[in-house]
Every structure is written in structure tokens, then in C-alpha cells.
Amino acid sequence: MNRREALPAGPPISEMEARFRFGENWWNFLTTLADSKVEHATTSLRHLLEVDTLEGKSFLDIGCGSGLFSLAAMRLGADRVYSFDYDSMSVQCAMQLKRQFFPEASGWTIESGDALSKDYLVCLGTFDVVYSWGVLHHTGDMWKALELAAIPVVRPGGKLSIAIYNDMGLRSLFWFEVKKLYNRLPSFLHVPYTLLFVPWFEVPLIVKNIITRRMPWDHWVNYFQGRGRGMSRWHDITDWVGGFPFEVARPEAIFEFYKSRGFRLDRLTTAKKDGNNEFVFTAL
């Protein structure tokens, strides 16, 4: 089976009948934001890019979401950070973080933008690092978005860092239907519907914690303290259950896609099951 055809590719997001309110979820996430989460997000970005600093570098955040990783780039000393998102509330989230942490920073630009607009991407110019984590598979046309994400990369030596949902075959088709239904439900049913799937995520982790002699809720503590990428457990689950449009790809498909476009794979972290495969490419 051609994995590009495994899930139905949706129409452009402007035509979607049902689309997850990513910005609303991110706005709620910001109410949980603590310094520890910002620090862990910064550390995770440093490890992902394998750098100690972004001083002297420019950073483009495609689909900035909460703005947390644009903030991380600023904390790593990037000279120029450009953040954009299709969702207006996500733009407001990033602006809130800028007001809170870097109110006088002239080098941090935040605006509404479309990852599926070639004209828009071309007008942005070029960047040393282009970052889009867990975004392009939600655009409604993932392969076009992947193509356009390469436009702002400085050649040679520019970095392109993306994360794309892993293709799990029938399992991914199941989640496609789950997500589509979430977005067709009235909003007052979103939380109860999400709670139906909490055991899917929680039971395996609770069992693992008990086997390894940790507290059953240890993974929630880690999220609360901002470990990992500095995210929130509940908001991540909500994003997973409701995140639509939804497309997936096998790691080798992404590798071949960018290899044919003059990129070298520097780093790959694969998801064990559901979740994102992380890639860092360098333009040759």
C-alpha cells in the first residue's frame, strides 16, 4: 500500500468542515506554564538541534502553537526569531509569551501565516534553522507543507527540524476517525469524549511505573514539573484525541522525500507506536 494514500488527504484547512481548535488548547496550556517547563523546553531544543547556543542564528517557527519553542530559541540567544501560525489564538499565545519574557525584543516577530502558501513562505526570506514540530501533518495537505517548509532554509548548512506523526497503518486509520468525530461533536462533549481515551494512554504507563518501582502517577509528575519538552500531559492528550486534520508518514518516506531535495539526515528519533518521528536535516 502507498502510505501517502493510507489516510485520506484532507482539503485545505480553509475548507475543512471540522478542525481542532489548536490555539484554544494552547491558550489553556499557558495557564499551566511554569519556569521549569520553559527551561525543559529550552533544553529539549538544544538537544534536538545539538547546539549549545543559537547566537548569531535566525530561527523560523512554522506553526508556533503556544510559542514555547520560539521562546526557547530566544533563550538560546537567536538573533532573529520569526513565529507564525494559521490559528489566530496561537498567535495570541506567542504574543503573550513575548510580552511576559521578552517585551522589548525587536528581533522576535509574531504573525498569522499559512504553511500552505508558497508566496508567504518565499516572502519570509531565509533562516539558519527552520523548526516545525508536530504541525505539518495538521495542515490538511502534509506533503505540500513538507515541500514548502524547505523554502526558507539557508543553503548550504541550514537546518530543517520537523516532527511528523508515525504511520501505524490501521491504528492510524482508527485515530483518524476518532479525531474526525471529536471535531463534529458539540464542544460540551469534548472533555467527556477525551476522557474515554485516557485509559488507552494511562494504563500502560501506570503498569510500567509499578513494574519499575516508581509511583503509579510518576509520568504525570514529570509533566507537571515540565520535564521532556516542557509540555502538559492533559493538553497533549487533548491535542492527540482532537488534533484534526491528521496525516501520517513512515520515517523512510520523510527521509527519501528530503534526500531527493538535497538534504542530509542528521538526526532521527522514531516513535515506538503513536506519536511523532523527529527529524533534523541539513541542506547540502
NUSEPA-451850 format. One line per 4 residues: number of its first residue (from 0); for each residue x, y, z of C-alpha. Coordinates in steps of 0.1 Angstrom, whole numbers, plus 5000, padded with zeros to 4 digits. Layout:
BEGIN
NUM = X Y Z ~ ...;
This chain:
BEGIN
0 = 5000 5000 5000 ~ 5012 5035 4992 ~ 5015 5051 5026 ~ 5007 5085 5012;
4 = 4972 5071 5004 ~ 4967 5052 5037 ~ 4949 5082 5052 ~ 4926 5104 5031;
8 = 4943 5137 5025 ~ 4920 5165 5036 ~ 4912 5197 5017 ~ 4930 5230 5026;
12 = 4922 5240 5061 ~ 4901 5269 5050 ~ 4877 5244 5036 ~ 4877 5220 5065;
16 = 4843 5214 5080 ~ 4858 5202 5112 ~ 4891 5215 5126 ~ 4906 5212 5160;
20 = 4909 5244 5179 ~ 4947 5241 5185 ~ 4950 5277 5196 ~ 4924 5273 5223;
24 = 4942 5242 5237 ~ 4975 5261 5237 ~ 4959 5291 5255 ~ 4947 5268 5282;
28 = 4982 5252 5283 ~ 4997 5286 5291 ~ 4978 5287 5324 ~ 5000 5257 5335;
32 = 5032 5272 5323 ~ 5060 5274 5349 ~ 5097 5284 5347 ~ 5106 5247 5349;
36 = 5086 5240 5317 ~ 5103 5268 5299 ~ 5137 5255 5310 ~ 5130 5220 5299;
40 = 5116 5232 5265 ~ 5149 5251 5261 ~ 5169 5221 5270 ~ 5150 5198 5246;
44 = 5155 5223 5217 ~ 5192 5224 5225 ~ 5194 5186 5225 ~ 5173 5183 5193;
48 = 5195 5207 5173 ~ 5227 5195 5191 ~ 5238 5231 5198 ~ 5247 5250 5230;
52 = 5236 5283 5216 ~ 5217 5299 5187 ~ 5237 5331 5189 ~ 5242 5347 5155;
56 = 5214 5324 5141 ~ 5179 5331 5127 ~ 5151 5308 5137 ~ 5117 5303 5119;
60 = 5089 5286 5139 ~ 5064 5272 5114 ~ 5031 5267 5133 ~ 5044 5282 5166;
64 = 5014 5269 5186 ~ 5019 5281 5222 ~ 5050 5300 5212 ~ 5070 5280 5238;
68 = 5097 5269 5214 ~ 5101 5303 5199 ~ 5107 5314 5234 ~ 5132 5286 5238;
72 = 5150 5299 5207 ~ 5151 5334 5222 ~ 5166 5320 5254 ~ 5192 5302 5234;
76 = 5203 5336 5220 ~ 5189 5335 5185 ~ 5194 5369 5168 ~ 5162 5367 5149;
80 = 5131 5346 5157 ~ 5101 5346 5134 ~ 5069 5328 5146 ~ 5038 5323 5127;
84 = 5006 5302 5129 ~ 4974 5298 5110 ~ 4954 5298 5142 ~ 4948 5334 5155;
88 = 4947 5322 5191 ~ 4980 5305 5187 ~ 4994 5338 5175 ~ 4980 5354 5207;
92 = 4997 5327 5228 ~ 5031 5335 5213 ~ 5025 5373 5218 ~ 5016 5366 5254;
96 = 5049 5348 5260 ~ 5068 5376 5242 ~ 5051 5402 5265 ~ 5060 5381 5295;
100 = 5096 5372 5288 ~ 5110 5394 5260 ~ 5088 5425 5259 ~ 5115 5447 5243;
104 = 5128 5422 5218 ~ 5128 5437 5184 ~ 5142 5405 5169 ~ 5112 5384 5177;
108 = 5084 5387 5151 ~ 5050 5370 5155 ~ 5022 5370 5130 ~ 4994 5350 5113;
112 = 5006 5329 5084 ~ 4998 5299 5063 ~ 5022 5270 5059 ~ 5005 5260 5027;
116 = 5011 5294 5010 ~ 5042 5293 4988 ~ 5040 5331 4983 ~ 5040 5336 5020;
120 = 5070 5313 5027 ~ 5090 5329 4999 ~ 5084 5364 5013 ~ 5098 5354 5047;
124 = 5133 5351 5033 ~ 5158 5325 5046 ~ 5167 5312 5081 ~ 5195 5292 5097;
128 = 5170 5270 5115 ~ 5135 5261 5103 ~ 5115 5244 5130 ~ 5081 5228 5127;
132 = 5073 5202 5154 ~ 5041 5183 5151 ~ 5025 5209 5128 ~ 5027 5200 5091;
136 = 5005 5168 5095 ~ 4977 5191 5107 ~ 4976 5214 5077 ~ 4953 5193 5055;
140 = 4980 5188 5029 ~ 5010 5175 5046 ~ 5032 5167 5016 ~ 5027 5202 5002;
144 = 5035 5216 5036 ~ 5067 5195 5038 ~ 5077 5208 5004 ~ 5072 5244 5013;
148 = 5089 5241 5047 ~ 5122 5237 5028 ~ 5119 5271 5011 ~ 5132 5292 5039;
152 = 5162 5270 5047 ~ 5196 5287 5042 ~ 5217 5267 5017 ~ 5241 5251 5024;
156 = 5243 5242 5061 ~ 5208 5254 5071 ~ 5188 5231 5095 ~ 5153 5218 5090;
160 = 5138 5203 5121 ~ 5104 5187 5118 ~ 5082 5161 5137 ~ 5056 5141 5118;
164 = 5031 5115 5131 ~ 5042 5079 5127 ~ 5023 5058 5102 ~ 5008 5029 5121;
168 = 4986 5015 5093 ~ 4951 5005 5106 ~ 4959 5020 5140 ~ 4964 5054 5123;
172 = 4931 5050 5104 ~ 4914 5043 5138 ~ 4927 5076 5152 ~ 4918 5094 5120;
176 = 4881 5085 5127 ~ 4884 5093 5164 ~ 4897 5128 5157 ~ 4872 5135 5130;
180 = 4843 5126 5153 ~ 4858 5147 5181 ~ 4856 5178 5159 ~ 4820 5170 5148;
184 = 4808 5168 5184 ~ 4794 5198 5202 ~ 4820 5215 5224 ~ 4804 5205 5257;
188 = 4811 5168 5248 ~ 4848 5173 5240 ~ 4861 5167 5275 ~ 4839 5136 5282;
192 = 4849 5122 5248 ~ 4886 5128 5255 ~ 4882 5111 5289 ~ 4871 5079 5272;
196 = 4905 5075 5257 ~ 4926 5084 5288 ~ 4929 5047 5299 ~ 4944 5040 5264;
200 = 4973 5062 5273 ~ 4974 5059 5311 ~ 4971 5022 5319 ~ 5003 5011 5301;
204 = 5023 5039 5318 ~ 5009 5031 5352 ~ 5018 4994 5348 ~ 5053 5004 5336;
208 = 5057 5027 5366 ~ 5047 4999 5390 ~ 5070 4974 5374 ~ 5099 4998 5376;
212 = 5091 5005 5412 ~ 5080 5041 5407 ~ 5049 5058 5418 ~ 5020 5050 5395;
216 = 5014 5086 5386 ~ 5051 5094 5381 ~ 5046 5103 5344 ~ 5021 5130 5355;
220 = 5046 5144 5380 ~ 5072 5146 5352 ~ 5048 5165 5330 ~ 5038 5188 5359;
224 = 5074 5196 5366 ~ 5080 5204 5329 ~ 5103 5175 5320 ~ 5106 5163 5285;
228 = 5096 5191 5261 ~ 5081 5212 5288 ~ 5045 5203 5278 ~ 5013 5194 5297;
232 = 5001 5158 5299 ~ 4964 5167 5297 ~ 4968 5192 5269 ~ 4989 5167 5250;
236 = 4962 5141 5253 ~ 4936 5166 5242 ~ 4957 5175 5212 ~ 4961 5139 5203;
240 = 4924 5129 5206 ~ 4912 5161 5188 ~ 4940 5171 5165 ~ 4925 5172 5131;
244 = 4933 5174 5101 ~ 4955 5144 5106 ~ 4981 5127 5083 ~ 5009 5103 5089;
248 = 5041 5091 5073 ~ 5067 5064 5078 ~ 5102 5076 5087 ~ 5117 5063 5054;
252 = 5091 5082 5034 ~ 5102 5115 5050 ~ 5139 5106 5046 ~ 5135 5099 5009;
256 = 5114 5130 5004 ~ 5140 5153 5017 ~ 5170 5134 5004 ~ 5157 5139 4969;
260 = 5156 5176 4976 ~ 5192 5180 4986 ~ 5190 5174 5024 ~ 5211 5152 5046;
264 = 5195 5135 5076 ~ 5215 5144 5108 ~ 5192 5131 5135 ~ 5162 5108 5137;
268 = 5142 5098 5167 ~ 5114 5074 5160 ~ 5081 5069 5178 ~ 5076 5035 5193;
272 = 5039 5034 5183 ~ 5017 5065 5181 ~ 5034 5098 5182 ~ 5059 5119 5163;
276 = 5091 5108 5145 ~ 5116 5137 5149 ~ 5140 5147 5121 ~ 5168 5171 5118;
280 = 5180 5177 5082 ~ 5209 5198 5069 ~ 5207 5214 5035 ~ 5236 5204 5012;
